[in-house]
Amino acid sequence: MNCLPIVILSLLLVLVPGTGRAEVHRFTNKDGKQIDATLLGISEDWRMVKIKRGDGVEFEIEAVSLSLDDQQYIKDWIETGVERVDFRIEISLEKRSLGKDTLATNPYRLESEKTGYHVTVTNLSRETLPEAVVSYAVISREGVELRRQSDGDWGYRSVSSSAASDPVAATGTEKITGLAFNREFSFDTGPAAIESMSYDGDPLYEDVFLGGIVRVTSPGGTLLAEKRAGTAEVENVRWDEIEPASMDGGDDTSDPDPDPVTMPSTGPLRFELRKGDEVAVTIPFDDRAIAVDASVSPASDSDGTIVAIGGTSRGAGLYVKDKQLHAVVCRSRQRVLASAPLPLGDFEAGFRLAAGQMRLLVDGAVVASAGAELDGEALDGIEIGQDTGRGPVGDYDDPFPFAGAIDKVTVAID
């Protein structure tokens, strides 16, 4: 057998670990010369490989001097080496606030705080970790979405409890190369934007910061280590079900949100809606008349919400319960009802509130009335066919969906 020329280097190399394998491989250089040896490691810059001949002599040679098959063998050796070594990896997470922006202060205070983690990965193994991928998720639960509108002002959209059932996360990856024993690899995660909307110092809608997950995996996908920090809820989050969150700060001037929540309007409001529609808008009630008309086709089980405006603290609406059609005004959790027997077949339901008087209409005729007033603002917007806001408008448990058909709904607030 011809001897393969060996380059002996005196410089100190950081080598990828062997895995306890004593596999002998026949290496061939580009001139066709061969040597039988065991691969021991590769330098941090991937240029030099260390091999051990059968007589125990160790050498270092340039990887590019070997055949393409040998170079592939070295690559496979590295990948399978990471899979087989029982690495001891320690991960630490330090929560950090990366700054808070106040986007609006009158009359609502809209704030966005960027929160993330400083991550440190430490190799406690005697073996050098040749290559690994660090993946992270900074997890939160959405309660409000702040968005810049086309006019440049900021608005908000509340996120209902059903829409916020799944956590969202700021996600990303980092690459580790040649992490020696007791060495650290540190980085800062991308931030999660924790947004909030408050009124007169009281929080009304806000995101909830849950915590973070960091995973270290081999290039082949084998999990080497994982660390979770934060609330107990993070422990139940499945990695493969994490939904990435937008980290663009909500600026949407080029394509405005079709249903943004804006600051309270001082002009008249008018909406043409159907069952299933939801309009996220803040409604000021002071000195305003409310008129609602809806074409209703009850089902056999006809209980449910027809129209819900606002919520428990301030709101109004139409609903069916116990074969009765109800108009309701809710103020500080106190409800005033105007009720009448549910009509047979299709009918036009109407609601009027003006000058301290609430009226319930069926097919244009007043069938019930009661004294009622509304002041302040409704923050939960308008929903047709269900009520999923911060608290139900009527005397029912949310979401109280309507089983029948609802069409041609008009809501006017003047």
C-alpha positions as CSV (number, residue, x, y, z in Angstrom):
1,M,0.0,0.0,0.0
2,N,1.2,3.5,-0.9
3,C,1.7,5.8,2.0
4,L,-0.6,8.9,2.0
5,P,1.4,12.1,2.6
6,I,0.7,13.6,6.0
7,V,1.0,17.2,7.0
8,I,2.1,17.4,10.6
9,L,1.1,20.7,12.2
10,S,2.3,22.1,15.5
11,L,-0.6,24.5,15.9
12,L,-3.3,23.7,18.5
13,L,-6.6,22.6,17.0
14,V,-10.0,22.6,18.5
15,L,-11.3,19.2,17.5
16,V,-14.7,17.8,17.1
17,P,-15.0,14.8,19.5
18,G,-14.8,11.2,18.6
19,T,-17.7,9.1,19.8
20,G,-16.0,6.1,21.1
21,R,-16.1,4.5,17.7
22,A,-13.0,2.7,16.5
23,E,-14.1,2.4,12.9
24,V,-11.2,2.1,10.5
25,H,-11.6,3.8,7.2
26,R,-9.5,3.8,4.1
27,F,-8.7,7.4,3.2
28,T,-7.6,8.3,-0.4
29,N,-6.1,11.5,-1.4
30,K,-6.7,13.2,-4.8
31,D,-3.5,11.5,-6.1
32,G,-4.9,8.1,-5.4
33,K,-2.6,7.3,-2.4
34,Q,-4.3,5.5,0.5
35,I,-4.0,4.9,4.2
36,D,-6.2,2.9,6.7
37,A,-6.9,5.0,9.8
38,T,-9.5,6.0,12.3
39,L,-11.1,9.5,12.2
40,L,-10.6,11.3,15.5
41,G,-11.8,14.8,14.9
42,I,-12.0,17.9,12.8
43,S,-10.8,21.5,13.4
44,E,-13.2,24.3,14.3
45,D,-12.8,25.9,10.9
46,W,-13.4,22.5,9.2
47,R,-10.1,22.6,7.3
48,M,-8.1,20.0,9.2
49,V,-9.0,16.4,10.2
50,K,-7.2,14.3,12.7
51,I,-6.7,10.6,12.1
52,K,-5.0,7.7,13.9
53,R,-3.1,5.1,12.0
54,G,-3.1,1.4,13.0
55,D,0.2,1.8,14.7
56,G,-1.1,4.4,17.0
57,V,0.4,7.4,15.3
58,E,-1.9,10.4,15.0
59,F,-1.8,12.9,12.2
60,E,-3.6,16.0,10.9
61,I,-4.4,16.4,7.2
62,E,-6.2,18.9,5.1
63,A,-9.8,17.8,4.4
64,V,-9.7,19.2,0.9
65,S,-6.7,17.0,0.0
66,L,-9.0,13.9,0.3
67,S,-11.3,12.4,-2.2
68,L,-14.9,13.6,-2.4
69,D,-16.1,10.2,-1.0
70,D,-13.8,10.8,2.0
71,Q,-15.1,14.3,2.5
72,Q,-18.6,13.0,2.5
73,Y,-17.5,10.3,5.0
74,I,-16.2,13.1,7.3
75,K,-19.4,15.0,7.0
76,D,-21.5,11.9,7.9
77,W,-19.1,11.2,10.8
78,I,-19.7,14.6,12.2
79,E,-23.5,14.4,12.0
80,T,-23.7,10.8,13.4
81,G,-21.2,11.7,16.0
82,V,-23.5,14.4,17.4
83,E,-26.4,11.9,17.4
84,R,-24.4,9.3,19.4
85,V,-22.6,11.3,22.0
86,D,-24.5,11.8,25.3
87,F,-23.9,15.6,25.5
88,R,-24.6,17.4,28.7
89,I,-26.0,20.8,27.7
90,E,-27.1,23.5,30.1
91,I,-29.4,26.3,29.0
92,S,-30.2,29.4,31.1
93,L,-32.8,32.1,30.3
94,E,-32.7,35.6,31.6
95,K,-35.9,37.7,30.9
96,R,-35.2,41.2,29.7
97,S,-37.3,44.2,28.8
98,L,-36.1,45.8,25.6
99,G,-38.1,49.0,26.0
100,K,-41.7,50.3,26.1
101,D,-43.4,52.5,23.5
102,T,-46.4,54.6,24.4
103,L,-48.4,54.9,21.2
104,A,-51.4,57.0,22.3
105,T,-52.5,58.6,25.6
106,N,-55.8,60.4,24.9
107,P,-58.3,59.2,25.9
108,Y,-56.8,55.6,25.9
109,R,-53.2,54.7,26.7
110,L,-51.9,52.3,24.2
111,E,-48.5,50.7,25.0
112,S,-46.2,48.1,23.5
113,E,-43.4,46.6,25.6
114,K,-40.8,44.4,23.9
115,T,-39.8,41.5,26.0
116,G,-37.3,38.7,25.3
117,Y,-34.6,36.5,26.8
118,H,-30.8,36.5,27.1
119,V,-29.9,32.9,26.4
120,T,-26.7,31.1,27.4
121,V,-25.9,27.6,26.3
122,T,-23.1,25.9,28.1
123,N,-21.4,22.6,27.0
124,L,-20.8,20.6,30.2
125,S,-19.6,17.5,28.2
126,R,-16.0,16.5,27.9
127,E,-16.6,16.3,24.2
128,T,-16.7,19.3,21.9
129,L,-20.1,20.0,20.5
130,P,-19.3,20.1,16.7
131,E,-22.5,21.7,15.4
132,A,-26.0,22.3,16.7
133,V,-29.1,24.5,16.2
134,V,-30.6,26.5,18.9
135,S,-34.3,27.3,18.4
136,Y,-36.4,29.5,20.6
137,A,-39.9,30.7,21.2
138,V,-40.9,33.7,23.3
139,I,-44.5,33.0,24.1
140,S,-47.5,35.2,24.9
141,R,-51.2,35.2,24.7
142,E,-52.9,37.9,22.7
143,G,-55.6,40.1,24.4
144,V,-55.3,43.2,22.2
145,E,-53.9,44.2,18.9
146,L,-52.5,47.7,18.3
147,R,-52.4,48.9,14.8
148,R,-51.5,52.1,13.0
149,Q,-54.3,53.3,10.8
150,S,-54.2,54.8,7.4
151,D,-54.5,58.3,8.9
152,G,-51.4,57.7,11.0
153,D,-53.2,57.5,14.3
154,W,-53.0,54.3,16.5
155,G,-56.1,52.2,17.2
156,Y,-56.7,48.8,18.8
157,R,-58.7,45.6,18.3
158,S,-59.6,43.5,21.3
159,V,-59.0,39.8,20.9
160,S,-61.8,37.6,22.1
161,S,-61.1,34.7,24.5
162,S,-61.9,32.2,21.8
163,A,-59.5,33.8,19.3
164,A,-56.8,33.9,21.9
165,S,-57.0,30.3,23.0
166,D,-53.7,29.4,21.3
167,P,-50.5,31.1,22.4
168,V,-48.3,32.9,19.9
169,A,-44.6,33.3,19.9
170,A,-41.6,35.3,18.6
171,T,-39.4,32.5,17.1
172,G,-35.9,32.2,15.7
173,T,-32.8,30.1,15.4
174,E,-29.1,30.4,16.1
175,K,-26.3,28.1,15.0
176,I,-23.5,26.7,17.2
177,T,-20.2,25.6,15.8
178,G,-17.4,23.9,17.7
179,L,-18.5,24.5,21.3
180,A,-15.8,23.1,23.5
181,F,-16.1,21.8,27.1
182,N,-17.3,24.3,29.6
183,R,-17.6,27.0,26.9
184,E,-20.6,29.2,26.5
185,F,-22.7,30.4,23.6
186,S,-24.9,33.4,24.3
187,F,-27.4,35.5,22.3
188,D,-30.6,37.6,22.7
189,T,-33.9,36.3,21.4
190,G,-36.1,38.3,19.2
191,P,-38.7,40.2,21.3
192,A,-42.4,39.5,21.8
193,A,-44.5,42.7,21.7
194,I,-46.7,42.7,24.8
195,E,-49.4,45.2,24.1
196,S,-52.0,46.8,26.3
197,M,-54.8,49.3,26.3
198,S,-55.9,51.1,29.5
199,Y,-58.4,53.8,30.3
200,D,-57.9,56.2,33.2
201,G,-55.2,54.0,34.6
202,D,-57.3,50.8,34.5
203,P,-56.2,48.1,32.1
204,L,-59.0,47.0,29.7
205,Y,-57.3,44.8,27.2
206,E,-53.8,43.4,27.4
207,D,-51.5,40.7,26.2
208,V,-50.1,38.2,28.7
209,F,-46.4,37.2,28.7
210,L,-46.2,33.5,29.3
211,G,-42.5,32.7,29.0
212,G,-40.0,31.0,26.7
213,I,-38.7,27.7,25.4
214,V,-35.2,27.1,24.1
215,R,-34.2,23.9,22.4
216,V,-30.8,22.6,21.3
217,T,-30.8,20.0,18.5
218,S,-28.3,18.2,16.3
219,P,-28.2,19.0,12.6
220,G,-30.2,15.8,12.1
221,G,-32.9,17.0,14.4
222,T,-32.1,15.0,17.6
223,L,-33.1,16.9,20.7
224,L,-30.0,17.5,22.9
225,A,-31.4,19.8,25.5
226,E,-34.5,21.9,26.3
227,K,-35.3,24.6,28.8
228,R,-38.6,26.2,29.6
229,A,-39.1,29.3,31.7
230,G,-42.1,31.5,32.8
231,T,-45.6,30.5,33.8
232,A,-46.9,27.0,34.4
233,E,-48.8,27.2,31.1
234,V,-45.5,27.1,29.2
235,E,-45.0,23.5,30.4
236,N,-48.1,22.4,28.5
237,V,-47.2,24.1,25.2
238,R,-46.3,21.7,22.4
239,W,-43.4,22.8,20.4
240,D,-44.9,21.7,17.1
241,E,-48.1,23.7,17.7
242,I,-46.5,27.1,18.4
243,E,-47.9,29.8,16.2
244,P,-45.3,32.4,15.2
245,A,-46.4,36.0,16.0
246,S,-45.8,39.1,13.9
247,M,-42.9,41.2,15.2
248,D,-43.5,44.2,12.9
249,G,-45.0,46.4,15.6
250,G,-48.4,46.5,14.0
251,D,-47.7,49.3,11.6
252,D,-50.1,48.8,8.7
253,T,-50.4,52.1,6.8
254,S,-50.0,50.5,3.4
255,D,-52.9,48.0,3.9
256,P,-55.2,49.2,6.7
257,D,-57.0,46.6,8.8
258,P,-60.5,46.2,7.5
259,D,-62.1,46.3,11.0
260,P,-59.8,48.5,13.1
261,V,-60.8,49.8,16.4
262,T,-60.4,53.5,16.3
263,M,-60.7,56.2,18.9
264,P,-64.3,57.0,19.8
265,S,-66.1,58.7,16.9
266,T,-68.0,61.9,17.4
267,G,-70.0,61.5,14.2
268,P,-72.8,59.2,13.3
269,L,-72.1,55.5,12.9
270,R,-73.9,53.2,10.5
271,F,-73.2,49.5,9.8
272,E,-74.8,47.0,7.4
273,L,-74.2,43.5,8.8
274,R,-75.1,39.8,8.6
275,K,-75.0,36.9,11.0
276,G,-71.4,36.1,12.0
277,D,-70.1,39.7,11.4
278,E,-68.1,41.4,14.1
279,V,-67.2,45.1,14.1
280,A,-64.5,46.1,16.5
281,V,-65.2,49.7,17.2
282,T,-65.5,51.9,20.3
283,I,-69.0,53.4,20.6
284,P,-69.6,56.6,22.6
285,F,-73.2,56.5,23.9
286,D,-73.6,60.0,25.4
287,D,-76.5,61.9,23.9
288,R,-76.9,59.4,21.1
289,A,-79.8,57.5,19.7
290,I,-79.5,53.8,18.8
291,A,-81.5,52.1,16.1
292,V,-81.2,48.4,15.2
293,D,-83.2,46.5,12.6
294,A,-82.7,42.8,11.7
295,S,-84.4,40.3,9.5
296,V,-84.8,37.1,11.7
297,S,-85.7,33.5,10.8
298,P,-85.9,31.5,14.0
299,A,-85.0,27.8,14.2
300,S,-86.8,25.3,16.4
301,D,-84.2,25.9,19.1
302,S,-84.3,29.7,18.6
303,D,-82.6,30.9,21.8
304,G,-79.5,33.1,21.1
305,T,-78.1,36.5,20.5
306,I,-79.4,38.6,17.6
307,V,-77.3,41.7,18.1
308,A,-74.9,42.6,20.9
309,I,-73.5,46.1,21.2
310,G,-70.8,46.6,23.8
311,G,-70.7,44.4,26.9
312,T,-71.7,44.0,30.6
313,S,-70.5,47.4,31.7
314,R,-72.2,49.3,29.0
315,G,-74.2,47.8,26.2
316,A,-77.4,47.2,24.3
317,G,-78.9,44.4,22.2
318,L,-81.5,42.0,21.0
319,Y,-81.8,38.4,21.9
320,V,-84.2,35.4,22.2
321,K,-84.6,33.4,25.4
322,D,-87.4,31.1,26.7
323,K,-89.6,31.9,23.6
324,Q,-89.4,35.6,24.4
325,L,-87.8,38.4,22.3
326,H,-85.9,40.8,24.5
327,A,-84.4,44.2,24.0
328,V,-81.8,45.0,26.6
329,V,-79.8,47.9,27.9
330,C,-77.0,47.0,30.3
331,R,-75.2,49.6,32.5
332,S,-72.8,48.7,35.3
333,R,-74.1,45.1,35.1
334,Q,-77.7,46.3,35.7
335,R,-80.0,45.2,32.9
336,V,-83.3,46.8,31.8
337,L,-85.4,44.6,29.5
338,A,-88.3,45.2,27.2
339,S,-89.8,41.8,26.3
340,A,-92.5,40.3,24.1
341,P,-93.5,36.8,23.0
342,L,-91.4,35.5,20.1
343,P,-93.3,35.8,16.8
344,L,-94.0,32.7,14.7
345,G,-92.1,32.5,11.5
346,D,-89.8,35.1,10.0
347,F,-90.1,38.6,11.3
348,E,-88.3,42.0,11.5
349,A,-86.9,42.8,14.9
350,G,-86.2,46.3,15.9
351,F,-84.5,48.1,18.8
352,R,-84.7,51.8,19.6
353,L,-83.0,53.8,22.4
354,A,-83.5,57.6,22.5
355,A,-84.5,60.3,25.1
356,G,-84.3,57.8,28.0
357,Q,-86.7,55.3,26.4
358,M,-86.0,51.8,25.0
359,R,-88.5,50.3,22.6
360,L,-88.8,46.8,21.1
361,L,-90.3,46.5,17.7
362,V,-91.7,43.6,15.7
363,D,-92.4,44.1,12.0
364,G,-92.2,47.9,12.6
365,A,-94.7,48.0,15.5
366,V,-93.7,48.8,19.1
367,V,-94.5,45.7,21.2
368,A,-92.7,46.6,24.5
369,S,-90.9,49.6,26.0
370,A,-89.0,50.6,29.2
371,G,-87.1,53.5,30.6
372,A,-83.4,53.2,30.0
373,E,-80.3,55.3,29.4
374,L,-76.7,54.7,28.3
375,D,-73.7,56.9,28.9
376,G,-69.9,56.4,28.5
377,E,-68.4,54.1,25.9
378,A,-68.9,50.6,24.7
379,L,-65.5,48.9,24.1
380,D,-66.6,45.5,22.8
381,G,-67.9,46.6,19.5
382,I,-70.8,44.9,17.7
383,E,-71.5,41.3,17.1
384,I,-74.2,39.6,15.1
385,G,-75.5,36.1,16.1
386,Q,-73.3,35.7,19.2
387,D,-71.8,37.6,22.2
388,T,-68.2,36.9,22.9
389,G,-67.1,40.2,24.5
390,R,-65.8,40.9,28.0
391,G,-69.2,40.2,29.5
392,P,-72.6,39.3,28.0
393,V,-75.0,42.2,27.3
394,G,-78.1,40.1,28.1
395,D,-79.2,37.7,30.8
396,Y,-77.4,34.7,29.4
397,D,-74.0,32.9,29.4
398,D,-71.8,33.9,26.5
399,P,-71.3,33.3,23.6
400,F,-75.1,32.4,23.4
401,P,-75.2,31.8,19.6
402,F,-78.4,32.1,17.7
403,A,-79.4,28.9,15.8
404,G,-81.6,30.6,13.2
405,A,-80.9,32.9,10.3
406,I,-80.1,36.6,10.7
407,D,-79.9,38.8,7.6
408,K,-80.0,42.5,6.7
409,V,-78.9,43.9,10.0
410,T,-78.7,47.7,10.2
411,V,-77.1,49.4,13.2
412,A,-77.3,53.2,13.3
413,I,-75.9,55.4,16.2
414,D,-76.5,59.1,15.8
